[in-house]
Amino acid sequence: MKEQDVKKRFGLVIKNWRKKSGISQDELARHAELHRTYVSDIERGVRNPSLQSIERLAKAFNVSFSTLFQPLEDTEMPSAEIGGSQKGKC
């Protein structure tokens, strides 16, 4: 698999998690403490996210790091709101 394919597939997973969570890119970026254009680039598959960024995204979705490497249909959405206790603190 080419590097570009990996980035695009990961971007789709993040986009699907965000849409399923019912939040905007701005909200996800705020909860993950990332710049919105960085999140947009990840979703479009043009950015190679760092491990720290992936960890921040997982924390924002209130899921484990490894969950973001599984197709969305294989995972359950967490019962807690996005960002857990961070909601409203951004």
DSSP file (Angstrom, degrees, kcal/mol; ACC not computed):
  #  RESIDUE AA STRUCTURE BP1 BP2  ACC     N-H-->O    O-->H-N    N-H-->O    O-->H-N    TCO  KAPPA ALPHA  PHI   PSI    X-CA   Y-CA   Z-CA
    1    1 A M              0   0    0      0, 0.0     2,-0.1     0, 0.0     5,-0.0   0.000 360.0 360.0 360.0 135.2    0.0    0.0    0.0
    2    2 A K     >  -     0   0    0      1,-0.1     4,-1.7     4,-0.0     3,-0.2  -0.373 360.0-117.0 -74.4 154.3    1.3    3.4   -0.9
    3    3 A E  H  > S+     0   0    0      1,-0.2     4,-2.3     2,-0.2     5,-0.2   0.885 116.1  55.5 -56.6 -41.3    1.9    6.1    1.7
    4    4 A Q  H  > S+     0   0    0      1,-0.2     4,-2.5     2,-0.2    -1,-0.2   0.889 104.9  52.6 -61.6 -39.6   -0.7    8.3    0.1
    5    5 A D  H  > S+     0   0    0      2,-0.2     4,-2.5     1,-0.2    -1,-0.2   0.895 108.6  50.5 -63.0 -40.1   -3.3    5.5    0.4
    6    6 A V  H  X S+     0   0    0     -4,-1.7     4,-2.5     2,-0.2     5,-0.2   0.925 111.4  47.7 -63.7 -45.4   -2.6    5.2    4.1
    7    7 A K  H  X S+     0   0    0     -4,-2.3     4,-2.5     1,-0.2    -2,-0.2   0.911 113.2  48.2 -62.8 -42.7   -3.0    8.9    4.7
    8    8 A K  H  X S+     0   0    0     -4,-2.5     4,-2.1    37,-0.3    -2,-0.2   0.916 112.4  48.1 -65.6 -43.0   -6.3    9.0    2.7
    9    9 A R  H  X S+     0   0    0     -4,-2.5     4,-1.8     2,-0.2    -2,-0.2   0.914 113.4  47.4 -64.9 -42.3   -7.7    6.0    4.6
   10   10 A F  H  X S+     0   0    0     -4,-2.5     4,-2.4     1,-0.2    -1,-0.2   0.913 110.2  53.5 -64.7 -41.2   -6.7    7.5    7.9
   11   11 A G  H  X S+     0   0    0     -4,-2.5     4,-2.5     1,-0.2    -1,-0.2   0.887 107.4  51.0 -59.6 -39.9   -8.2   10.8    6.9
   12   12 A L  H  X S+     0   0    0     -4,-2.1     4,-2.7     2,-0.2    -1,-0.2   0.882 108.0  52.6 -65.6 -38.0  -11.5    9.1    6.1
   13   13 A V  H  X S+     0   0    0     -4,-1.8     4,-2.5     2,-0.2    -2,-0.2   0.940 111.6  45.8 -62.0 -46.5  -11.6    7.4    9.5
   14   14 A I  H  X S+     0   0    0     -4,-2.4     4,-2.5     1,-0.2    -2,-0.2   0.927 113.5  49.3 -62.9 -44.6  -11.1   10.8   11.2
   15   15 A K  H  X S+     0   0    0     -4,-2.5     4,-2.7     1,-0.2    -1,-0.2   0.911 111.8  48.9 -61.6 -42.6  -13.7   12.4    9.1
   16   16 A N  H  X S+     0   0    0     -4,-2.7     4,-2.7     2,-0.2    -1,-0.2   0.905 111.1  49.6 -65.0 -41.5  -16.2    9.6    9.7
   17   17 A W  H  X S+     0   0    0     -4,-2.5     4,-1.8     2,-0.2    -2,-0.2   0.916 112.4  48.8 -61.5 -42.2  -15.6    9.8   13.5
   18   18 A R  H  X>S+     0   0    0     -4,-2.5     5,-1.8     2,-0.2     4,-0.8   0.934 113.4  45.1 -64.6 -46.0  -16.1   13.5   13.4
   19   19 A K  H ><5S+     0   0    0     -4,-2.7     3,-0.8     1,-0.2    -2,-0.2   0.913 112.3  51.1 -65.2 -42.1  -19.3   13.3   11.4
   20   20 A K  H 3<5S+     0   0    0     -4,-2.7    -1,-0.2     1,-0.3    -2,-0.2   0.833 109.2  52.4 -63.7 -30.9  -20.6   10.5   13.6
   21   21 A S  H 3<5S-     0   0    0     -4,-1.8    -1,-0.3    -5,-0.2    -2,-0.2   0.644 110.3-128.1 -77.8 -15.5  -19.8   12.7   16.6
   22   22 A G  T <<5 +     0   0    0     -3,-0.8     2,-0.3    -4,-0.8    -3,-0.2   0.846  63.1 126.6  73.3  34.9  -21.8   15.5   15.1
   23   23 A I      < -     0   0    0     -5,-1.8    -1,-0.2     1,-0.0    -2,-0.1  -0.843  55.9-117.6-123.7 161.2  -19.1   18.1   15.4
   24   24 A S     >  -     0   0    0     -2,-0.3     4,-2.4     1,-0.1     5,-0.2  -0.379  32.4-106.3 -87.1 169.5  -17.4   20.5   13.0
   25   25 A Q  H  > S+     0   0    0      1,-0.2     4,-3.0     2,-0.2     5,-0.2   0.888 122.1  56.3 -61.3 -38.7  -13.7   20.6   12.1
   26   26 A D  H  > S+     0   0    0      2,-0.2     4,-2.4     1,-0.2    -1,-0.2   0.934 108.3  46.2 -58.6 -46.8  -13.4   23.7   14.3
   27   27 A E  H  > S+     0   0    0      2,-0.2     4,-2.6     1,-0.2     5,-0.2   0.924 113.7  48.1 -64.1 -44.2  -14.8   21.9   17.3
   28   28 A L  H  X S+     0   0    0     -4,-2.4     4,-2.5     1,-0.2    -2,-0.2   0.935 112.2  49.7 -61.3 -45.4  -12.6   18.8   16.8
   29   29 A A  H  X>S+     0   0    0     -4,-3.0     5,-2.7     1,-0.2     4,-0.7   0.906 111.7  49.0 -60.0 -41.9   -9.5   21.0   16.3
   30   30 A R  H ><5S+     0   0    0     -4,-2.4     3,-0.6    -5,-0.2    -1,-0.2   0.930 113.2  45.4 -63.9 -46.6  -10.3   22.9   19.5
   31   31 A H  H 3<5S+     0   0    0     -4,-2.6    -1,-0.2     1,-0.2    -2,-0.2   0.844 118.0  43.8 -66.8 -33.4  -10.9   19.7   21.6
   32   32 A A  H 3<5S-     0   0    0     -4,-2.5    -1,-0.2    -5,-0.2    -2,-0.2   0.498 108.7-125.2 -88.0  -4.3   -7.7   18.2   20.2
   33   33 A E  T <<5 +     0   0    0     -4,-0.7     2,-0.3    -3,-0.6    -3,-0.2   0.915  68.6 127.0  56.7  45.9   -5.7   21.4   20.6
   34   34 A L      < -     0   0    0     -5,-2.7    -1,-0.2    -6,-0.2     2,-0.2  -0.855  68.8 -94.6-124.5 161.2   -4.8   21.4   16.9
   35   35 A H     >  -     0   0    0     -2,-0.3     4,-1.9     1,-0.1     3,-0.5  -0.547  32.2-126.0 -75.4 143.4   -5.1   24.0   14.2
   36   36 A R  H  > S+     0   0    0      1,-0.2     4,-2.6     2,-0.2     5,-0.2   0.868 110.3  53.6 -60.1 -38.1   -8.3   23.6   12.1
   37   37 A T  H  > S+     0   0    0      2,-0.2     4,-2.5     1,-0.2    -1,-0.2   0.836 105.8  54.7 -67.2 -29.8   -6.3   23.6    8.8
   38   38 A Y  H  > S+     0   0    0     -3,-0.5     4,-2.0     2,-0.2    -2,-0.2   0.931 110.2  45.7 -65.1 -45.7   -4.2   20.7   10.2
   39   39 A V  H  X S+     0   0    0     -4,-1.9     4,-2.6     2,-0.2    -2,-0.2   0.911 112.4  51.6 -63.0 -42.9   -7.3   18.7   11.0
   40   40 A S  H  X S+     0   0    0     -4,-2.6     4,-2.1     1,-0.2    -2,-0.2   0.918 109.1  50.0 -59.3 -45.3   -8.7   19.6    7.5
   41   41 A D  H  X>S+     0   0    0     -4,-2.5     5,-2.2     2,-0.2     6,-1.2   0.871 110.2  50.6 -63.1 -37.8   -5.4   18.4    5.9
   42   42 A I  H ><5S+     0   0    0     -4,-2.0     3,-1.1     4,-0.2    -2,-0.2   0.950 110.8  48.7 -63.5 -48.2   -5.6   15.1    7.8
   43   43 A E  H 3<5S+     0   0    0     -4,-2.6    -2,-0.2     1,-0.3    -1,-0.2   0.848 110.6  50.7 -61.6 -35.1   -9.2   14.5    6.7
   44   44 A R  H 3<5S-     0   0    0     -4,-2.1    -1,-0.3    -5,-0.2    -2,-0.2   0.599 113.1-120.3 -79.3 -10.1   -8.3   15.2    3.1
   45   45 A G  T <<5S+     0   0    0     -3,-1.1   -37,-0.3    -4,-0.7    -3,-0.2   0.727  86.1 107.6  80.2  21.8   -5.4   12.8    3.3
   46   46 A V      < +     0   0    0     -5,-2.2     2,-0.4    -6,-0.2    -4,-0.2   0.492  63.7  71.7-106.9  -6.5   -2.7   15.3    2.4
   47   47 A R        -     0   0    0     -6,-1.2    -2,-0.1   -40,-0.1   -36,-0.1  -0.915  68.9-144.8-113.9 136.4   -1.1   15.6    5.9
   48   48 A N        -     0   0    0     -2,-0.4    -6,-0.1    -3,-0.0   -44,-0.0  -0.838  30.9-143.9 -95.5  97.7    1.0   12.9    7.6
   49   49 A P        -     0   0    0      0, 0.0     2,-0.1     0, 0.0   -10,-0.0  -0.283   9.0-121.3 -69.7 146.7   -0.1   13.4   11.2
   50   50 A S     >  -     0   0    0      1,-0.1     4,-2.2     4,-0.0     5,-0.2  -0.361  25.5-109.8 -76.6 163.4    2.4   12.9   14.0
   51   51 A L  H  > S+     0   0    0      1,-0.2     4,-2.4     2,-0.2     5,-0.2   0.872 121.0  55.4 -61.1 -36.9    1.8   10.3   16.8
   52   52 A Q  H  > S+     0   0    0      2,-0.2     4,-2.1     1,-0.2    -1,-0.2   0.895 107.5  48.7 -63.6 -39.6    1.1   13.2   19.2
   53   53 A S  H  > S+     0   0    0      2,-0.2     4,-2.4     1,-0.2    -2,-0.2   0.904 110.7  50.0 -66.9 -41.1   -1.6   14.6   16.9
   54   54 A I  H  X S+     0   0    0     -4,-2.2     4,-2.5     1,-0.2    -2,-0.2   0.901 110.0  51.3 -63.2 -40.4   -3.2   11.1   16.6
   55   55 A E  H  X S+     0   0    0     -4,-2.4     4,-2.2     2,-0.2    -1,-0.2   0.903 109.9  49.6 -62.6 -41.2   -3.1   10.8   20.4
   56   56 A R  H  X S+     0   0    0     -4,-2.1     4,-2.3     2,-0.2    -2,-0.2   0.893 110.7  50.0 -64.8 -40.3   -4.8   14.2   20.7
   57   57 A L  H  X S+     0   0    0     -4,-2.4     4,-2.1     2,-0.2    -2,-0.2   0.920 110.2  50.0 -63.9 -43.8   -7.5   13.2   18.2
   58   58 A A  H  X>S+     0   0    0     -4,-2.5     5,-2.5     1,-0.2     4,-0.7   0.912 111.2  49.2 -60.8 -42.4   -8.1   10.0   20.1
   59   59 A K  H ><5S+     0   0    0     -4,-2.2     3,-0.6     1,-0.2    24,-0.3   0.892 108.7  53.0 -64.2 -39.7   -8.4   11.9   23.3
   60   60 A A  H 3<5S+     0   0    0     -4,-2.3    23,-2.2     1,-0.2    24,-0.2   0.865 113.4  43.1 -63.8 -36.3  -10.8   14.4   21.7
   61   61 A F  H 3<5S-     0   0    0     -4,-2.1    -1,-0.2    21,-0.2    -2,-0.2   0.528 111.0-125.2 -84.5  -6.6  -13.0   11.5   20.6
   62   62 A N  T <<5S+     0   0    0     -4,-0.7     2,-0.3    -3,-0.6    -3,-0.2   0.909  71.0 117.6  61.3  44.0  -12.6    9.8   23.9
   63   63 A V  S   <S-     0   0    0     -5,-2.5    -1,-0.2    -6,-0.1    -2,-0.1  -0.846  70.8 -87.4-131.0 168.3  -11.4    6.6   22.3
   64   64 A S    >>  -     0   0    0     -2,-0.3     4,-0.7     1,-0.1     3,-0.7  -0.393  37.4-113.0 -74.9 157.1   -8.1    4.6   22.5
   65   65 A F  G >4 S+     0   0    0      1,-0.2     3,-1.1     2,-0.2     4,-0.2   0.906 117.1  53.1 -52.8 -47.5   -5.2    5.4   20.1
   66   66 A S  G >4 S+     0   0    0      1,-0.3     3,-1.7     2,-0.2    -1,-0.2   0.748  93.8  71.5 -67.1 -24.1   -5.6    2.1   18.4
   67   67 A T  G X4 S+     0   0    0     -3,-0.7     3,-1.7     1,-0.3    -1,-0.3   0.842  88.9  62.2 -60.6 -33.3   -9.3    2.7   17.7
   68   68 A L  G << S+     0   0    0     -3,-1.1    -1,-0.3    -4,-0.7    -2,-0.2   0.568  97.7  58.3 -72.1  -6.2   -8.5    5.3   15.1
   69   69 A F  G <  S+     0   0    0     -3,-1.7    -1,-0.3    -4,-0.2    -2,-0.2   0.269  93.7  82.1-104.1   9.9   -6.7    2.7   13.1
   70   70 A Q  S <  S-     0   0    0     -3,-1.7     5,-0.1    -4,-0.1     2,-0.0  -0.858  94.2 -97.0-109.4 147.3   -9.8    0.5   12.8
   71   71 A P    >   -     0   0    0      0, 0.0     3,-1.8     0, 0.0     4,-0.2  -0.371  36.5-119.3 -59.1 144.2  -12.6    1.1   10.2
   72   72 A L  G >  S+     0   0    0      1,-0.3     3,-1.9     2,-0.2    -3,-0.0   0.848 111.2  60.9 -57.1 -38.2  -15.4    3.1   11.8
   73   73 A E  G 3  S+     0   0    0      1,-0.3    -1,-0.3     3,-0.0    -3,-0.0   0.691 100.1  57.1 -67.0 -15.5  -18.0    0.4   11.3
   74   74 A D  G <  S+     0   0    0     -3,-1.8     2,-0.3     2,-0.0    -1,-0.3   0.411 102.9  67.4 -90.1   1.1  -15.8   -2.0   13.4
   75   75 A T  S <  S-     0   0    0     -3,-1.9     2,-0.4    -4,-0.2    -8,-0.0  -0.837  74.0-129.0-124.3 157.8  -16.0    0.3   16.4
   76   76 A E        -     0   0    0     -2,-0.3     3,-0.1     1,-0.0    -2,-0.0  -0.820  28.8-116.2-101.1 143.2  -18.5    1.6   18.9
   77   77 A M        -     0   0    0     -2,-0.4   -15,-0.1     1,-0.1   -14,-0.0  -0.583  38.6-107.0 -73.8 140.5  -19.0    5.3   19.6
   78   78 A P        -     0   0    0      0, 0.0    -1,-0.1     0, 0.0   -15,-0.1  -0.338  16.9-132.5 -66.2 151.2  -18.2    6.1   23.2
   79   79 A S  S    S+     0   0    0      2,-0.1     3,-0.1    -3,-0.1     2,-0.1   0.784  83.5  83.9 -76.3 -25.9  -21.1    7.0   25.4
   80   80 A A  S    S-     0   0    0    -18,-0.2     3,-0.1     1,-0.1     4,-0.0  -0.364  92.9 -95.6 -74.7 156.7  -19.4   10.1   26.8
   81   81 A E    >   -     0   0    0      1,-0.1     3,-2.0     2,-0.1    -1,-0.1  -0.285  55.6 -79.4 -66.1 157.6  -19.6   13.4   24.9
   82   82 A I  T 3  S+     0   0    0      1,-0.3   -21,-0.2   -61,-0.2     5,-0.2  -0.316 118.9  18.9 -59.4 137.5  -16.7   14.3   22.7
   83   83 A G  T >  S-     0   0    0    -23,-2.2     3,-2.9   -24,-0.3    -1,-0.3   0.386  94.8-140.3  83.4  -4.6  -13.7   15.6   24.6
   84   84 A G  G X  S-     0   0    0     -3,-2.0     3,-1.1     1,-0.3    -3,-0.1  -0.260  80.3  -1.4  52.9-124.1  -15.0   14.2   27.9
   85   85 A S  G 3  S+     0   0    0      1,-0.2    -1,-0.3     3,-0.1    -2,-0.1   0.550 124.1  75.3 -76.1  -6.4  -14.3   16.6   30.6
   86   86 A Q  G X   +     0   0    0     -3,-2.9     3,-2.8     2,-0.1     4,-0.4   0.728  65.9 115.6 -76.7 -20.2  -12.7   19.1   28.2
   87   87 A K  T <  S+     0   0    0     -3,-1.1    -4,-0.1     1,-0.3    -6,-0.0  -0.236  84.9  13.4 -55.6 130.4  -16.0   20.1   26.7
   88   88 A G  T 3  S+     0   0    0      1,-0.0    -1,-0.3     0, 0.0    -2,-0.1   0.306 108.1  87.8  86.7  -8.6  -16.7   23.8   27.5
   89   89 A K    <         0   0    0     -3,-2.8    -2,-0.2     1,-0.2    -3,-0.1   0.500 360.0 360.0 -96.9  -5.3  -13.1   24.4   28.5
   90   90 A C              0   0    0     -4,-0.4    -1,-0.2   -63,-0.0    -3,-0.1   0.473 360.0 360.0 -85.5 360.0  -11.8   25.2   25.0
